[in-house]
Amino acid sequence: MDGRVITPDELAQAQRFGDLVPVYKVDERTVVKTGDCVRLAEAEALKLVREKTTIPVPEVYNAYTDSDTGHVRIVMEFIEGDRLDDVWDKLDNDQKKEVIEQLRDFISQLREIKGSFIGSVDSTACEDQLFTDEIGGYGPYKDEESFNVGIATAVKRTLTGSWADTVTNMVMALRNHDIVMTHGAFHPRQECFVFQISRGTAISAKLPACPIFSNIFQPQFTIMTSSTSKSPVYSPPLTLPPPQTHKTTLIILHGRRSTAQKFAEPLLTHPVSPVSTVTSSTSSELSDSSKAFRDYFPHTKFVFPTAPLRRAVVFKRSLTHQWFDNWSLTQPELKQHLQIPGLRETSAYLHDLLRKEIEVVGAKNVVLMGLSQGCAASLIATLLWDGEAFGAAVGMCGYLPFRKGMAEAAEDARDGAEDPFEGSGDDEREDMLERDGEDAEGGETNFERAVEWLREELQASSEGGDDANKPLSMQSIPVFMGHGTEDEKVPCETGRLAAEFLSGIGVNVQWNEYEELGHWYSENMLRDVVTFLSGLKGWEDIVRVGK
């Protein structure tokens, strides 16, 4: 396709799209945009965006000036789909939010492309409703000051009166902005980029995504914008007060691409397998099998935080709710650097939530719990916690980021002493289980070395000061981890390695596997969570088991 030239006969027989700017469908794979207002700069912009971002724009096959008509012709890929303005009213709220989030990401990616001048990307003049070739040929400009003069000149040529003076004075006062790529006019006649939206229903959520595109993409020149660094925005958690006196708190994290609103109700109303309760030294009875998960916790406040929107590299940098970014769950060591900012920020956020609840009900009456990525974030936050040991950590279908790095750090720190992780690969965990209490020559335990390495890797400061005698919190925090053997997203072995590593550095971990269960919780897993929590000190008479 590269270098294709459209003949007059092909153009005459092509199907025309659009009214103001002629775009022709030449064949099933090709369209051509041509006319007296089309510029080669448009093709260069598309090529640059395709090269520098993950924004799905059409591939440009060729761009040239037709010798007979003098018109620029941009030959490019045809993408089948519906126009966004045609289908917008038919989309539900979730689908509209998906499109908006993708559009926000597209604009953010454009603004990450830095420029050394202000003009069209091929170093020709600016073109916009304000700047036109007929009036002076504005730009390109070497800096912000000359750009401001150009704007002021254009304003005074097209506007009169006090309003023109006001705008000119405002523009001339602008200083110290970055030069970035952006879009001058979002209008249906412009070029397109593709949105992917879910067309699935609650019954069949895995239907193929439908490409929706909007003809609104023609980034032709760079302009000024303020340079800002935005921290993730955490919305207020979904908080459900207990029906009876508040005595305990469960902070529960959803998985990637979910929210508190989506996650909370299915979990709280999910049925729980009958819970066995000891009634004497030799007998036991089963609790009411009709009870839902929440029914076991009449004195518990549930706190469901929502992960902020972050760019997911594996999803072409689209924005999604996630506690941290990561690349692969089957190969967790790949591109681990993606996890660092999110894990550091999420840990600090969870520590703040923990402290607030501990102030109300006491440390032993607060439990941190999570599913999938929420489990991973909870485990990291618990490892980094240096306050008073809270009640417990509960993980479902989860994993431990940087597990291998922590294990290797503990091994290397022995500085020539007998290897605490004798062997290699998965065999390392067997020897670790026997050596978690041994100190190296410097007096540090495996747990201390692992946490120190993790803190340095995440560049996470200690919130509890430099008190060398402070307790090792997670070694005093019991952990429950449950995992389905048929988990298709986070392999059961990945969760098992996390549990065995934590056990090996002195953490009290209860590990349960569930046959034929995929990447979710089940009645049996929730039963075991209830049983685990009812066995915590101070929770015995609070969790309603067999009552």
N, C-alpha and C positions, 0 to 999 in steps of 0.2 A: 504493500500500500504506500510506502514511503515514496515521495516524489511524484505522486499521481497528479496528472493534469486533466482537468475536465474539458471535454470537447464541447463545441457549440450544440451539437446534436444531443449529447447527454443532458445538457442544461435545459434544452427545449423540451425534452421528454420527462424531465424530473418533476416530482410532486413538490409544490411550493408550500412552505410553512411561513406564517407571520405576514404582517401587513407593512409595517414600517421598514423593517430590515429583511431583505429577501434571504431566506434559507431554503435550500432545495434538497430533497431526498433523492439521491442519484440511484442508489441501490439499497439492499437490505442492511448493508454495513457502513454506508457512506452518506454524509451530507456535505454540502458546500454552502458557505456563507459568502455572499458577494454583493457588491453595490458601491455607489459612489461615497457612502459614509463609512465603509469598512476599512480598517487600517491593519497594516502588518503587525502593529504593536499588540493587537488582540491575540494573534497567534503566539507571539513571544511570551505574552502573559500566561497563556494556557500551558505552554511548555515549561515555564519556570515553576508554576504552581504544581504541575505534575512531578517535576524533578525534586522540589524542596519540601513538599508536604504529602500527607496521605489523603488529601481532598480528592474525591473521585470526579475528575473532570475528563471530558472527551480527549482522546489522543489525536493530535494534529498530524495528519499524513503529509501535508504540503501546504505552503503558503506562498503566493506569488502574485504578481501583477499581470493581468491579461493584456497582451500586446494590442489586441484589437479594440477593446473597450476602455482600457486604462483602469479598470476596476480591480481592486484586490480580491483574490479568491482564497478562502481558507477551507481546505479540504480536511475533514475530520471524521472521527468515529460517530456513528449513529447509535444512540442508546435508547432502546425501547422502553416506554413507560408512560405514565400519565403526568400531565402538568399539575404542579402542586396547587395552583389556584383553582383548578377544576375539581380536585378531590378533597380540598381542605375541609369543607363543610360535612363531608362524609366520614371523616376520621373521628374516632372517639378521643377522649381527653388524654389517655395514655399515649396514643399514637401521635397526637399533636405535641405532647411533651417530648417524645423521642425526636421529632423533627426539629423542635426548638433547640434541644440540647446539641444535636448535630450541627445546626446552623451556628450556634455559639462556638462550638469547637472549630468550625471552618474559619470563622472570623479570627479567632485566636491564633490559629496556625498562620493565616496570612500576615498577621502583625508580628510574627516571629521572624519574617524575612526582612532583614535590615537593608537599607539603601544608602548610597553615598551621594545621591542627588535627588531632586524632586522633579518628576516628569513621568512620561510613559516608560515602560520597562526597557524599551529599545533605544532609550536616550533621545527620543524625539519629544515634541512639545506636549504640554498637558492638554487633555481633552475632557471637558465636562460641560454641564449646563452653564457654568460660570465662565470657563475658558473655551474659546472656539478658535478654529484656525482662521476664520474670516476676520477676526479682530486681533491683529497683531501677532498671532502665533506665540502664545505664552509658554515660556520655559524652553528647555529644562532649566531648573534653578540649582545653583551650586550649594545653597544653604537656606536656612529658615528665614533669614532676614530678607534675602532677595525674593523668596517665595511670598512673603508678606507684602512686599511692594507690588508684586504682580497681582495679588488678590485685590489690594487697594485700588490699583489701576483699573482692573476689570469691574469692580463695584461702581466706581465713579463713571465709567463709560455706559453702564446699564441702569444705574439708579440715580435719582436726584433727591435733593432735600436733606433734612436733618437726619433721616434714617441712614442715608449713605454715609454721612459723617460719623455717626455713632458706630456703624459696623467697621468702618475704616480705622477708627481709633482703637477699637477692641482688637482688631487683627494686628495692628502695628505694635501692640503691647505684648504679643505672644513671644516667649523665649524658651530656649533650652528643652526642646522636645526631640524625641527620637524620630528618625526617618524610617518608616516601615511601609510594607506593602498593604494596600487596602483596596476597597472597592468604592468607586465614586457614585454609582447609581444602581440601586436594586430595583430593577424594573423587568416585567415579564418578557420584554423583547431582547434581553441580554442573553449571553451564553448560559449554559446549564451546568449544574452539578447534581449529583445523585444522592438522594436520601434513601436509606434502607429502613423500612418500618415493618413491624411485626403484623402479620395478617392473621395470626393464630387466635384461637378462642380458648376459654378455660378448659374446654374438652380436648382440644387438639392444639397444644401450645407450640408444637414443633413444625407447623406448616412452613413452607419456604417463605422467606421474606420477599416482599414485592418492591421492586425499584420504583420510587417516585422521584421525578425530577422536576425542578423548577427552572425556567429559563431566566435566571437572574444572576448570571456570573460573567462578568467582563472586567476583571481587574486590570486596569490599563496604566495606572500610575501610582507612585508612592506619595503619601502625604504625611503630615506630622501627627503624632499622637503622644500623649504623656506616657512616660515610662514608669510603670507601676508593677510591684510584685504583690500578688494577691495570695493571702493565706486561705486555706480551705474554710468554708463556712459551715459550721455545725448548727443544724436547726435544733430547736428545743426537743428533748426526748419525749416520746409518748409515755406518759406516766399513768399507771392504773392503781389507784389507792386500794387498800385491802378492805373487805367488807366488815372486818372486825378490827380490834386494836392493832395498830402497826407495831410489829415486833421484829420483823426481818425484811430484807430487801434483796430482790433478785435483779441484777443488771444483765440483760440478755441482748447479744449482738446478732444481727442477721448476717446472711452471706452476701457475696458479691452480687451486684445488680438487683438488690432488693431494697426494701425500706422497712422502717418500723411498722408502718400502717399495713403493709402487705404481709409481714411476717408474724405479727403479734397474735391476731385472732386465730389463725389455724393452729398455732402451737398451744395456746391456752385452752382451746376447745377440743383438742385432740384426745381421744379416749386413751386410757392407760390400762394395761393388762393388770389383772388382779395382783395386788401387793400382798406378799406373805408377811404375816405378823406373828411374832412369838407370843403365845399365851401361857405357856408353862415351860418347864425344862425339857419336855418331851413332845410337845404338840404345837401346832401353828394353825392359823386360819387365814382365809383369803379375804381381802377387802372387797367392797362393792365394785363389781366389774363395770358398772355403768358410769363411773366417775371420770370426769375430764381432768386434764393436768392441773388446771387452776383450782379445782375443787380441793386439792390436797393442801392448799396454802391460804387459809382464811385470814391469817395474820401477816401476809406478805405483800409488800408493795412491789409491783413490777415496773421496771424502768427499761424501755426499749429505745435506745438511741438510733439515729439514722446516720449512716456514713455519708460524708459530703461527696459532692460530685468531683471526681478526679478523672484525668485522662487515662484511658486504658490503652497502652501501646499495642497489646495483642488484638484489640478491637479497632485497629487503625486510628488510635488516639481519639476515639470518640469519648464523650463524657459519660460516665456511669457512676452509680453509687458504689463505692468500694472503700474499705478501710485503708488499703494501700494498693499500689500497682504491683503486678507480678506477671511473669511471662508464661511459666509452665508449671502445672501441678504434678505432672508425671516425671518431670525432670526439674525439680525445684532449685537446683544449683545454677540453672541458666539465667543469665541477666539479673542476678540477684540485686544489683545496684538499684533497680527500679523500685524495690521494696522500701528502701531506706527512708526517704522523706515521709511517706505515709505511716510507716510503723513508728517513727519517732513522734510525729504529731498525734497519732491515734493513742499512743501510750500516755502522752501527757494529758490528753483529753479524758481518757478512762481513769487516770489517777485522780483527776479533779472530781469526776463523778463519784469515785470510791470515797474520797475524803468527805464529800458532802453527805453521803449516806452514813458513813461511819460516825459522823458527828451526831446523827439522829438516833441510831439504834446500836452503836458500838461495832467494833471491827469484826468480832466473831459472828455477828448477825447479818453480814453482807456477803453475798456470793456473786461472782462474776462468771457468766456463762455465754457460750457462743456456738454458732453453727458454721461449719466450713471456714471461710475466711474470717468470720467472726470468732471462731475458735482459735485460729492462728493469732489474731490480734490480741485475744484475751491472754493466751499463753505468754506472748512477748511482754505484754503489759505487766503480767504477774511476775515474770523473771526480773523486770526492771523496778518493781515496787520495793521501796526501802522504808515504808512505814510499818505500822503495827500489822501483824499478820491478820488478814481477814478470813472469813469463814471457809471458803473453798473456791476452786475454779472447776467449771464443768465444760467439757468440749464434746461436740457431736460432729462426726465426719470431718475432723480437722487435721491439722498438720503443724509442724513447728518450723517457721522460717529460720534459716541460718543454722540448722541443727549440725550439719557437717562442719561448718566453720567453728562452732563452739566446741565440738568434740576435738577437732584438730588443735585448737588453741590450748585446750587443757592438756593434750598430749605433748605438744611442743614445749609447754612451760615447765615440764619436769627437768629440762636442762641436763639431759644425760642420765637421769635416773631410769629405773626399769619402766618400760613402756606400760602405761596404765590401760592402753587399748590394744593389747597384743593381738597381732593378726592384722587383717585389712578388710575393707568393705564392710559387709553387714556383721562379720564376726567380731568387730570391735566392741559391740555392745555387750557381749557375753562376759568379757573380762572386766568391763567397766562396772558391771553389777556387783562384783566382788571387791571393788577398790574405791567406792565412792567416799569412804571416810578417811582415806589415806592422805596425808599431807606431803607435799613436795618439800625440798630442802628449805625453801623460803617460807614454809608454814601455810601456804594457801591450799585450800581444798579444790577439788575439781569444780565444785559449784562456784566458788569465788572466781576461779580463772575463766570459766565459761561466761559468767555474767559480766566480768570486766571486759572480756573480748567483745561481747555483744554491745555493751554500752559504748565502747570506742567505735565499733563499726557503724552504729546508728548515730554517733555523735550526740548521744543523749546524756545530759548532765544528771548528776545524782541530786534528787530532790530532798534527800534527808541529810545533807551536809557530809562532812568527811569523818564522822565518828566511826573509828575503826572497830568499836565494840558493839555497834548496833546489830540487832539480830538479823540472820539471813532469812528474810521473810518467806520466800517460797518454800524453803525446807520445812516451814511450819504450817504450810497451807496444803491441805489434802486436795488431790486432783482426781476427777473422774473423766475418763475418755472412752467414748463409745463409737463404734465404726461398723458399717455394713460390709460384709465380705464381697458384695457385688457392686461396690461403689464405682461408678463409671467416670467420675470426675477426679476425686482424690483417692487413689488406690489405698486399699486397706493396709497394705504393707507400709505406706508412707506414714499413716497414723500410728502404726505399731512401732516403727522406728522412733517416732517422737516420744511415745510413752516409755519405751525402754531407755532412751537417752536420759530423759528426766529422772527415771528411777535410778539410773547409773550415777547421777550426780547428787543423789540424796533426797529427791522429791518423792513424797508418798503418793504414788499413782495407782489408781484402780483402772485396769484396762479390760473392756468387754467387747467381744465381736458378735455380730448378729448375722446369722446365715440368711442368704437370699435377699438381703436388704441393700438397696442402692444408696444414692447420695441424699439421704434424708433421715429423719427420725422415725421411730415406729412405736407401737404400743409397748413392746417389750423394753425398748431403750428408755422410754419415759418412765416405765415402771422402775427400772434400775436407778434412774436419776432420783426419783422420789425416795427410794430405799436408801440411796447414798446420803441424800440431804437429811433424812430423818435420823441418820446415825451420827450427825455432827453434834458436837458439844453445844448445848443450848438450843438445839433444834428439835430435840426428842419430843417435847410436848407441844411444839408449834406446828409441825407437819402432821396433817390429819390423816393418819394411816389406821385403818381398821376401826374408824369411829363413825 
